[in-house]
Amino acid sequence: MPQGQYLPDSRYAYLRLALALLISTVAGAGMWAIIVVLPAVQAEFAIGRAEASMPYTVMMFGFAFGTIVLGRMADRTGIVVPVLIAGSCLGAGFILAGLAPNLYMFAAAHALLIGVGAGTGFAPMMADISHWFVKRRGLAVVVVASGNYLAGTLWPLAMTVAMPHLGWRGTYIGIGIIIAAIILPLAILLRPRPSAKVMAAAEAATEEARADLGMSPKTLQVLLTIAGFSCCVAMSMPQVHIVAYCGDLGYGVARGAEMLALMLGLGILSRLGSGVLADKIGGTPTLLIGSLMQGLALLLYLFFDGLTSLYVISGIFGLFQGGIVPMYAVLCREFLPPREAGARIGIIVSATIFGMAFGGYVSGLIYDVTQSYRFAFLNGVLWNGLNIAVVGWLYWRRLGAFSSEACPRT
């Protein structure tokens, strides 16, 4: 393929987008598989539910590590080496977890291998695809981010079909073999890198945009990290506790599971829609709209708890929250140095992960103290307000810059 075809928004860029979505969806198995096998693992190892949940917790720490460390590696070497590492880690991790003789080996495989590989398939892949699009960058980023939700839809369905025949161990080993067989060969197709000319143009564009805001990359990074953490503390309340909440209301956990599935399904549409909108109006106003609507949905949970109402509100919540996290990657590429995109996006995405973990725990703690989810929803609203304050301030700064350009001093 001639070098001229390795340009942003080219035919190759769209081919790379399709490959990135596939890799992200396959690697996303690392985040969802443990949820499916948790009851079987608990029964086989004769442990409590809290102990059985430990592999998921440590996997998320490995996920955060993969997004930051291998994202930084991608900035230096290109995405091929991190993807090869991801495929190897996921393949080996699932096989070793399937052979694990006890909970500790099972958890170690998730923390050191599966989580790292799954994390590489998220933020680093978003950072990489952002270099290959200018006109449709927002849409490209959210398409790759949607791979995580697609994984949450497809892998659990496949596992529920396989487990009655293979058991959870055989299913895990099979997943490891399948992931390695798909990801490792595909990594080679990602060898082309943006030219020095393309990267120089991107660097100039981000410097100009950042100058309009009037702040350093470090300051903006800190603000986006705070915004990412706070929005996901708020986001975690319905996502983590909606099943238990429906059980407490007497509707049954199955209804709550349906609402969660509704959130994730509409979250895919939300991500795609936010990408299209970001390409038209920019990442900052798109993120602000998403945060405002997420806050509105959380407020509705405070006032309505009927079964039909909860389905409607959960649908509204899914329609707006799904596009929020990928917008941080879009903002990074609008304002921060593109040669550091992998590391910077990885840091902010890790903040969102820790926000989800912290928010889920705090909501449970508030419930234990108050025996009600009302104050837990209110806690989410307050954290969402912090996110709106940060993003709204950035938007106001951006509007001020545009006003100054439109009405220069004489």
N, C-alpha and C positions, 0 to 999 in steps of 0.2 A: 504494500500500500504506500503510495507516495507520501512524503512528509507533509505536503500541503493539505492532506486530508485529516491530519491530526490537529484540527483546529476546534475552538469552542463552537458549539451549536452545529457541528458537522454531522455527516452520516455516521462517522465512527463514534462521535459523542453519544448518539442515541443507541448504538450497539453497546457501548460501554455502560450506558444507563440500564439496559436490559440485563447485562451480566451482573451489574452491581445489585440490582433488585433480587436476582436469583440467589446470589451469594448471601445477601442479607437475610433472605427468607430461610435458606438452608442453615446458616449459622444461628439463626434465632431459635432453633430447637434447644440450644443450650439454656435458654431462659425459661422455657415452658415445660420441658420434659419432667423435671423433678416434681412439678405440681401434680402431674398425672400419676406418677408412681408412688407418691407419698404414702397413701394408705397401705399399699403392698409392702413397701419398705418398712413401715412401722410394724406391721404384723410379723414380717420375717425376722426382724431384729429384736422383737419384743420390747419396744421402747414406747415412751409417751409421745404425745403429739408435739410438745415443745421440742423434744430431742429430734424428732423426725423432721422438724422444720429447720433445723440447724444447717443442713446442706444448702437449702435455698438462700439463707442469710449469707453464708460464706461465699456462695456462688456470686451474689450481687457485689461483694467486695472484689472478687476476681474480675467481674464485669467492669467495675470502675477502673481497676488497674489496667485492663486491656484497652479501654478507651483512651486513657492518658498516655501510657508508656508506648503502646504500639501506634497510637496516633502521632506521637512525636517521631517515632521511627519512620512512619510514612512520609513525614515532612522531609526527612533526610535522604531516604532511599527510594521513595516511591511506594506504592501500595502493594506491590507484588510480594515482597518479603513478609510484611505483616499478614497478608492473606494466606501465604504458605504456612506461617506459624499458626494462624487460626485454624486452618484445616487440620494440621497435625495435632494441635492441642485438643480440638473437639473429637477427632477420631480416636486418639489415644485415651482421652478422658472418659468417653462413653464406654469404651471397651473395658478400661480398668474399673470404672464404677460398676459395670455389669458383673465383674469378677470379684468385687470387693467382699472380703470375708466378714467385715464388721462396719459399723456406722462411721468410725473414724476414717477408715480408708475410703469409704464412699464419699464422705464430706470433703476429704482432701482432694479427691479427683475433681470434684465440682469447683473447689476454690482455686486450685492451681492450674487446672487445664480447661475444664468446660467453661467456667466463667470468663477466663481470659480470652478464649476463642470467640465466645458469643459477643463480648464487648468489642472485639475488633471488627465484627460484622456490622456495627452500628455507627458510632461517631466517626471512626476513621474512614468508613466507606462514604459517609455523607460529605466529609471534608474533601475526599478525592474527587467525587463527582462534581463538586462545586467549582473545580478548576476547569471543567469541560463545558460549562454553559455560562452565557452572559445574558442573553435575551430570555431564556427560560430557566434561569438558575433556581428560582424558588420552587418551581414545579419539579425539577430534577432532584433537588434535595429531599422533598417530601415523598417522592416516589421511592427513593432508597429507604427512607425512614419507615415507610409503610411495610417494608419487608418484615419488620419486627411484629407488627400486628397480623400480617398474613401467616407468619410462623405460629402465632398464638391461635390461629384458626385452623390451620392445616395439620400441624404436627400432633396435637392432642387427638384429633379425629383418627389419624393413621395409627397412633399408639393404642387407642381403645380397640381397634380392629385386630392389631397384632398381639396384644398381651394375652388374650385367652388362648392363643395357640403357642406362643413362644415364652410366656411368662415375662415378668418385668426385666429379668436379667437378659434373656435372649433378645428382647426388644431393644434394650440399651446397646447391646453389642451390635445388633443390626443397624441401629442408628449411626453408631460410630463408623462402621464400614461405609455406609451410604454417604455420609457427610464427607469423609476423606476422598471417596471416589468422585464426588462432584466438585468439591472446592479446589482440590490440588491441581487438577488439569486446567480449570478455568482461570486460575491465578496467572498463568502464562499469557493469557490473552489480554491482560491488563498492563503489559510491559511498556507500551508507549507512555511518555510523559509530556506535559505541556512544554512548549518551546520557551527559551529564555525571553523571547520577545513577548509572548503571551503573558508570562509571569511579570515582566516589567510593566506592562500595561495595567495589569491587575493591581500591582503595587502602587502605581501612580493614582489609580482610581480610589483605592482605600485611603491613601494619604489625604486626598482632596476631601473625601467625605468626612474623615476624622477631624480635619482642620475646621470644617463647618461646625462640628460639635464643640470644638475648643477643649478637648481633653486628651490625655495621653492614652496609649494602648493599655497600660497597667490599670489606670482608673476605670476605663470602660470595661475591661475584663472583670474587675471586682464587682462593678455594678451589675453586669450581666450574670455573674455567678450568684449574687444575692437574689436577683430576680428569678433565676432558674430554681434555686433552692426553695424560695417562698411559694412560687406558683405550684410546685409539686407537693409541698406540704399540704396545700389546699386541695390539690387534685387527688391525693391519696385517700381522703376521707370516704368519698363514694366508692372508689375503686376497690379499696381494701375491705371496707366494712359493710357494703350494701347487702351482701348475702346474710351476714349476721343480723343486720338491721331488719331485714324482712322476716327473719326467724323470730326476732323479738316482738314484732308487730303481729305475729300469728299467721303470716302469709306463707310461711315455709321457706326453706333454703333454696328449693328448686326455683321459686319465683325470683329470688335474689340472683341466682346463677343466670337466669334468663335476662335479667336487667343488665348484669355485667357483660354478657355476650352482646347485648344490644349496644352498650357503650362502645365496646371494642369494634364492632362492625361499623357503626356510624363514625367511629374514630378514623377509619380508613378514608371515608368520604371527606371528613373534616381535614385530614392532612392534604389530600389532593386539592380540595377547594382552597385551602390557605395558601398553597403553592401558587395556584393561578392568580389569587388576589395579590400576593406579594410581588409577583412580576408586574402587576399593573400599578400598585400604589406604594410598594416598598415594604420591607420587613418590619419596620418599627410600627407603623399604623396597623398592620395585620396582626402583630403580636398584641398590641393594645386592644384591638377589637376582641380577640380571643380571650384575653384576660378579663375584660369587662363582662363578656357573656358567660364565662365560667363562674364569675362571682354572682351573676344573676341566678344561674342554676343552683348554686349553693344556697342562696337566699330562699329560693322556692322550696328546697328541702325542709327549711325551717317551718314553713307554713302549711305544707300539704303532705299528708302521709297515707292517703288512700291508695289502694292498689293500682287503679288506673292512673292516678296522678303520679305515682312513683315511676311507672313505665314511661309516661310522657316526659317527666323531668329527667330521667336517666337518658332518654333519647336526646333531649336538648343538651344535656351535659356532654354526651359523646360527640355530638355534632360540632362542639366548639373546643373541647379540650384536646382533641387529637392533633390539631395543627400547631399547638403551642410550642412543644419541645423542639421540633425541627426549625422553628423560626429563629431560635438562638443560633443555629448553624448558619442560617441566612444572614443574620445580623453580623456574625463574625466575619463573613466574607464581604459584607458591605463596608465594614469599618476597621477591621484589624488586619495586620500583615498576612497576605495569602501564603507566604512561605512558612508560616507558623500555624496554619489553619488546623492541622491534625491535632496538635497539642492543645491549642486554645479551645477548640470545639470539644475535645475530650474532657478538659477541665470543667467546662460548663455542663456538659451532659452528666458528668460524675456528680456535680452538685444537684442535678435534678434527681439522680438515683438516691443520693443520701436524703434529699427532701422527701421522696416517697417513703423511704425506710423510717425516717424520723416522724413524718406525719402519721403513718400507719400505727406506730407505737404510741405516740402521744394521744391519738384519738381513742385507742384502746384504754390508755391510762385514764383519760377523762371519763370514759364510760364506767370504768371500775369505781371511780370516786363518786360520780353523780348518778349511776345506774340509769343513764339516759344518753342518747346520742345527740340531743339538742345542743348542748354546749360544745360537743365535738364538731358539729356543723358550723357553729358560730366561730369556733377556733379557725376552721378552714376559711371562713369569710374574712377574718382579720388578717390571716397570712396572705390571702389573695389581694387584700387592700394594699399590703406592702409591695407586692408585685406590681400592682397598677400604679402606685406612686412612683416607683423606679422607672418603669417603662413610659409612663406618662411624662415624666420629667425629660427623658431622652427625646420623646416625640416633640415636646415643647421646644427643646434646644434645636432640634432639626427644623421646626417651623420657623424659629427665629432666624436661622441661617438662610432659609429660603426667602424670608421677608427682606433681609438685608441685601440679598442679591437682586431682588426685584426692585427695591427702592434704594439705590446707592446714594450715599451722602454726596452733596455738591459743595 
